[in-house]
Amino acid sequence: MSSPAAKPPSRVWNPFRRDAVYWQGKHGRLRRYITWSFCGHAGIVLVTALSMLIPGCKKTYDLVKGSGKPKAMIKQMKVQVKKVQRKRVLVNPNSPIVFEVPPLELTPLNLKEVTANEYKIGQGEGAGPAGYAAGREGARFIFVRVRYEGGNWDFNMRNGADENMTKEFGRRARMPVSTIPQDVTLLELGRHVKGRAPPVVFLCGSYPFRFDTREVKAVRNYLLENRGMIFADNGGNQFHGVFLRLMQSALPEVAPVEIPDDDPIYQAPYPLNGCPPLWAHSGTHALGWKKDGRWVAFYHQGSISDAWKDTHGGTSAESAEQSYQLGVNILAQAMAGYSEWKLLLEGKGPKK
């Protein structure tokens, strides 16, 4: 009696088994390589995304540490009095000339008073370096630029504008600076640890750019929850409308207004007669968004960063100097205000 024929081995369809049909055949090895490569790249993307949710992996920014007792930015006045000797007239008492000598209190004094305005950038008393009371030892000032999708976010930055402004701020404020700027995306603005976000970020361009609802939420979080400030610069009319829409989306309850020429932002550390207009692409006055008594956004409508470039964009030396002074004012005041707010967060600020 003949034995029954042996059954052919059944096919294995479970892809997690080495002997599965998918891994066999002429292209089995190629399929394994493609699968492992896909899983590896997907794993990297997943780990990166999850790491952004971990508080310890969030972005941080530190202020420069100042020395001595915390002290707000102040304006010091020095009055120098230049004494001019009063001319003395000698009269011969026997002379027939009648000379009426006025009383001493009516004699005009030719005195010239010279008032010099001197400002102190930052906070802190003492002989140590300039800085801020809520700063960190060893920190350096870093110029932070906003990178966005579309448009030309690094407008004028390729010609040294950011590096020149950084150097000027360091020289005038006597603070250590990093000559390498830092870029952050609109989405990353909302990922900073509270109290350790950049006090001010620079956003510029001349073309339209794109943003989505997540980025709008991140911008609002940065401006309100982390007390940040946007320093925006219009390099062309196409940028203007998109930036206004971004601010309208992030702060629908706040309307932009023209910043008056006598606003404190123009007064210290450098006294300015309002905003240097430069090219005035969309207006000659700066626009501002004010929330809870402070400017959360300063918008220069005439490409102020053009004057910061290596060639100063063809502007006069006077315009370039005023543009640097305005930049220093905005940076210094934003960081001083952020330092005071951070001290309150840490319970070290003055009780109101």
C-alpha positions as CSV (number, residue, x, y, z in Angstrom):
1,M,0.0,0.0,0.0
2,S,1.5,3.3,-1.1
3,S,2.0,6.2,1.5
4,P,0.1,9.4,0.9
5,A,2.0,12.2,-0.9
6,A,3.6,14.9,1.4
7,K,1.8,18.2,1.6
8,P,3.7,21.2,0.4
9,P,4.7,23.6,3.2
10,S,2.1,26.3,3.9
11,R,3.0,29.9,3.1
12,V,3.7,32.2,6.0
13,W,2.2,35.7,5.6
14,N,3.1,37.2,9.0
15,P,5.6,39.9,8.0
16,F,7.2,39.7,11.5
17,R,8.6,36.3,10.8
18,R,11.8,35.8,8.9
19,D,10.3,33.0,6.7
20,A,7.3,35.1,5.6
21,V,6.6,35.2,1.8
22,Y,7.4,38.9,1.7
23,W,11.0,38.4,2.7
24,Q,11.6,35.5,0.3
25,G,12.1,35.2,-3.4
26,K,14.3,37.1,-5.8
27,H,13.8,40.6,-4.2
28,G,13.5,39.5,-0.6
29,R,16.8,41.1,0.4
30,L,15.9,44.4,-1.3
31,R,12.6,44.5,0.5
32,R,14.4,44.0,3.8
33,Y,16.7,46.9,3.2
34,I,13.9,49.2,2.1
35,T,11.8,48.3,5.1
36,W,14.6,48.8,7.6
37,S,15.5,52.2,6.0
38,F,11.9,53.4,6.2
39,C,11.6,52.3,9.9
40,G,14.8,54.0,10.8
41,H,13.9,57.3,9.3
42,A,10.4,57.2,10.7
43,G,11.9,56.5,14.1
44,I,14.2,59.5,13.9
45,V,11.2,61.8,13.0
46,L,9.1,60.4,15.8
47,V,11.8,60.8,18.4
48,T,12.5,64.4,17.3
49,A,8.8,65.2,17.5
50,L,8.4,63.6,20.9
51,S,11.5,65.4,22.3
52,M,9.8,68.7,21.6
53,L,7.1,67.8,24.1
54,I,9.7,67.2,26.9
55,P,10.2,70.4,29.0
56,G,13.9,69.8,29.2
57,C,14.2,69.8,25.4
58,K,12.5,73.2,25.0
59,K,14.4,76.2,23.7
60,T,16.0,78.6,26.1
61,Y,17.5,82.1,25.9
62,D,19.5,83.9,28.6
63,L,20.0,87.6,29.3
64,V,23.4,89.0,30.0
65,K,24.1,89.1,33.8
66,G,24.6,92.6,35.3
67,S,26.5,93.4,38.4
68,G,25.3,94.9,41.7
69,K,21.8,95.8,42.9
70,P,19.0,95.6,40.4
71,K,18.3,99.0,39.0
72,A,16.0,100.1,36.2
73,M,17.3,101.9,33.1
74,I,17.6,105.5,34.1
75,K,18.4,108.8,32.4
76,Q,21.0,110.8,34.2
77,M,21.3,114.6,33.8
78,K,24.5,116.5,34.2
79,V,24.5,120.2,34.2
80,Q,27.7,122.0,33.6
81,V,27.8,125.7,34.3
82,K,30.3,127.7,32.4
83,K,31.2,130.8,34.3
84,V,31.9,133.9,32.3
85,Q,33.7,136.7,34.1
86,R,31.7,139.9,34.3
87,K,33.4,142.8,32.5
88,R,34.5,145.5,34.9
89,V,34.3,149.1,33.9
90,L,36.8,151.5,35.5
91,V,35.4,155.1,35.9
92,N,37.4,158.1,37.0
93,P,35.4,159.7,39.7
94,N,36.7,163.1,38.5
95,S,35.5,162.5,35.0
96,P,32.6,164.6,33.6
97,I,31.0,161.5,32.2
98,V,27.8,160.6,34.0
99,F,27.8,156.8,34.5
100,E,24.8,155.2,36.2
101,V,25.8,151.9,37.8
102,P,22.7,149.6,38.0
103,P,22.0,147.6,41.1
104,L,23.9,144.3,41.3
105,E,20.7,142.2,41.1
106,L,19.8,143.8,37.8
107,T,23.2,143.1,36.2
108,P,22.8,140.5,33.4
109,L,25.0,137.5,33.9
110,N,26.2,135.9,30.7
111,L,26.1,132.3,32.0
112,K,25.9,129.4,29.6
113,E,24.3,126.2,30.9
114,V,25.2,123.0,29.1
115,T,23.0,120.0,29.7
116,A,24.3,116.6,28.7
117,N,22.0,113.6,28.6
118,E,23.7,110.4,29.6
119,Y,21.9,107.1,29.7
120,K,22.7,103.8,31.3
121,I,21.9,100.7,29.3
122,G,20.8,97.7,31.2
123,Q,20.5,97.2,35.0
124,G,22.9,97.0,37.8
125,E,25.2,99.2,39.9
126,G,28.8,98.7,40.5
127,A,32.0,98.5,38.5
128,G,31.2,95.2,36.9
129,P,30.0,94.6,33.3
130,A,26.7,96.0,32.1
131,G,23.8,93.6,32.0
132,Y,20.5,92.7,33.6
133,A,19.6,91.6,37.1
134,A,17.7,88.5,35.8
135,G,20.6,87.5,33.5
136,R,22.9,84.4,33.7
137,E,26.6,84.5,34.3
138,G,28.5,83.9,31.1
139,A,25.6,84.7,28.8
140,R,26.1,86.8,25.7
141,F,23.7,88.9,23.8
142,I,22.4,87.1,20.7
143,F,20.5,88.7,17.9
144,V,17.5,86.5,17.1
145,R,15.9,86.4,13.7
146,V,12.6,84.9,12.7
147,R,12.7,82.3,9.9
148,Y,9.4,81.7,8.0
149,E,8.2,79.8,5.0
150,G,8.2,81.6,1.7
151,G,9.4,85.2,1.1
152,N,13.0,86.2,2.1
153,W,13.3,86.1,5.8
154,D,17.0,86.9,5.7
155,F,16.5,90.1,3.8
156,N,19.5,92.4,4.4
157,M,21.0,89.8,6.7
158,R,23.1,88.5,3.9
159,N,24.8,91.9,3.7
160,G,25.8,92.0,7.4
161,A,22.9,93.9,8.8
162,D,22.4,91.6,11.8
163,E,26.1,91.3,12.6
164,N,26.6,95.0,12.4
165,M,23.7,95.8,14.7
166,T,24.9,93.2,17.1
167,K,28.4,94.7,17.2
168,E,27.0,98.2,17.6
169,F,24.8,97.1,20.5
170,G,27.7,95.4,22.2
171,R,30.0,98.4,21.8
172,R,27.5,101.0,22.9
173,A,26.0,98.9,25.8
174,R,29.4,97.5,26.8
175,M,28.0,94.0,26.9
176,P,29.5,90.7,25.6
177,V,27.8,89.6,22.4
178,S,27.8,86.6,20.1
179,T,28.5,87.6,16.5
180,I,26.6,84.5,15.3
181,P,22.9,85.3,15.1
182,Q,20.3,82.8,16.0
183,D,17.3,81.8,13.8
184,V,14.0,80.6,15.2
185,T,10.9,79.6,13.2
186,L,7.4,81.1,14.0
187,L,6.5,77.7,15.5
188,E,9.6,77.7,17.7
189,L,8.6,81.0,19.3
190,G,6.0,79.2,21.3
191,R,8.4,76.5,22.5
192,H,10.6,78.5,24.8
193,V,10.6,77.9,28.5
194,K,8.7,80.6,30.3
195,G,11.0,83.3,31.4
196,R,13.8,82.1,29.1
197,A,12.6,83.3,25.7
198,P,14.3,86.0,23.6
199,P,13.0,89.3,24.9
200,V,12.9,90.6,21.3
201,V,13.1,88.9,17.9
202,F,13.7,90.5,14.5
203,L,11.3,89.8,11.6
204,C,11.9,91.3,8.2
205,G,11.4,90.7,4.5
206,S,10.2,92.2,1.2
207,Y,8.0,89.5,-0.2
208,P,4.8,87.7,1.1
209,F,5.3,84.7,3.4
210,R,3.2,81.9,4.7
211,F,1.9,81.0,8.2
212,D,-0.6,78.6,9.6
213,T,-2.8,78.4,12.6
214,R,-0.2,76.6,14.7
215,E,2.3,79.4,14.0
216,V,-0.3,82.0,14.9
217,K,-0.9,80.3,18.2
218,A,2.9,80.2,18.8
219,V,3.3,83.9,18.1
220,R,0.5,84.8,20.5
221,N,2.0,82.6,23.2
222,Y,5.4,84.2,22.7
223,L,4.0,87.8,22.9
224,L,1.6,87.3,25.8
225,E,2.6,84.3,27.9
226,N,6.4,84.7,27.5
227,R,6.3,88.6,27.3
228,G,8.3,88.7,24.1
229,M,8.4,91.5,21.5
230,I,8.6,91.5,17.7
231,F,10.8,94.0,16.0
232,A,9.5,94.0,12.4
233,D,11.0,95.7,9.4
234,N,9.3,96.2,6.0
235,G,11.7,95.8,3.1
236,G,8.9,96.0,0.5
237,N,5.2,96.6,0.1
238,Q,4.4,92.9,-0.5
239,F,5.6,92.1,3.1
240,H,3.4,94.7,4.6
241,G,0.0,93.1,4.1
242,V,1.1,89.7,5.2
243,F,2.7,90.9,8.4
244,L,-0.5,92.9,9.3
245,R,-2.5,89.7,8.8
246,L,-0.2,87.7,11.0
247,M,-0.5,90.3,13.8
248,Q,-4.3,90.5,13.3
249,S,-4.5,86.7,13.6
250,A,-2.3,86.5,16.6
251,L,-3.7,89.6,18.4
252,P,-7.2,90.1,17.1
253,E,-8.1,92.3,20.2
254,V,-5.3,94.8,19.5
255,A,-5.3,97.3,16.7
256,P,-2.0,98.8,15.4
257,V,-1.4,102.5,16.0
258,E,1.2,105.0,15.0
259,I,3.8,105.3,17.7
260,P,4.0,109.0,18.7
261,D,7.3,110.8,18.3
262,D,7.5,111.5,22.0
263,D,7.0,107.9,23.1
264,P,9.6,106.6,25.6
265,I,10.9,104.1,23.1
266,Y,12.4,107.0,21.3
267,Q,13.9,108.6,24.4
268,A,16.4,106.1,25.9
269,P,19.2,105.3,25.7
270,Y,19.3,107.7,22.8
271,P,16.9,110.7,22.4
272,L,15.4,110.6,18.9
273,N,12.9,112.9,17.2
274,G,10.6,110.0,16.4
275,C,11.2,107.1,14.0
276,P,13.9,107.5,11.3
277,P,11.8,107.0,8.2
278,L,14.4,105.8,5.6
279,W,12.6,104.5,2.5
280,A,9.0,104.6,3.9
281,H,7.7,101.7,1.9
282,S,4.3,101.7,3.6
283,G,4.5,104.8,5.8
284,T,6.8,107.2,7.5
285,H,5.8,106.4,11.1
286,A,6.4,103.2,13.0
287,L,3.3,101.1,13.9
288,G,3.0,99.5,17.3
289,W,0.8,96.9,19.0
290,K,0.3,97.7,22.7
291,K,-1.0,95.2,25.2
292,D,-1.2,95.6,28.9
293,G,0.7,98.9,28.8
294,R,3.7,97.7,26.7
295,W,4.6,97.5,23.1
296,V,4.5,93.8,22.0
297,A,5.4,94.7,18.4
298,F,7.3,97.5,16.8
299,Y,7.0,97.8,13.0
300,H,9.3,100.0,11.0
301,Q,7.7,100.6,7.7
302,G,10.9,101.7,5.8
303,S,13.6,99.0,5.9
304,I,15.6,100.2,8.9
305,S,17.9,97.2,8.5
306,D,19.0,98.6,5.1
307,A,21.0,101.2,7.1
308,W,22.6,98.4,9.1
309,K,24.2,96.8,6.1
310,D,27.9,97.0,5.3
311,T,27.2,99.7,2.7
312,H,24.4,101.3,4.8
313,G,22.1,100.9,1.8
314,G,23.1,104.2,0.3
315,T,21.8,106.2,3.2
316,S,23.6,109.1,4.8
317,A,25.9,108.6,7.7
318,E,23.4,110.5,9.9
319,S,20.5,108.2,8.9
320,A,22.7,105.2,9.5
321,E,23.6,106.5,13.0
322,Q,19.9,107.2,13.8
323,S,19.0,103.7,12.7
324,Y,21.6,102.1,15.0
325,Q,20.4,104.3,17.8
326,L,16.8,103.2,17.3
327,G,17.9,99.6,17.2
328,V,19.7,100.0,20.5
329,N,16.7,101.7,22.1
330,I,14.4,98.8,21.2
331,L,16.8,96.1,22.1
332,A,17.8,97.7,25.4
333,Q,14.2,98.5,26.5
334,A,12.9,95.1,25.6
335,M,15.5,93.3,27.6
336,A,15.2,95.6,30.6
337,G,11.5,95.1,30.7
338,Y,11.9,91.3,30.3
339,S,14.4,91.2,33.1
340,E,12.0,93.0,35.5
341,W,9.2,90.6,34.5
342,K,11.4,87.6,35.0
343,L,12.4,88.8,38.5
344,L,8.7,89.0,39.4
345,L,8.2,85.4,38.1
346,E,11.1,84.3,40.4
347,G,9.7,86.3,43.4
348,K,12.7,88.6,43.4
349,G,11.1,91.7,42.0
350,P,9.8,94.7,44.0
351,K,6.4,94.1,45.6
352,K,3.7,96.4,44.2
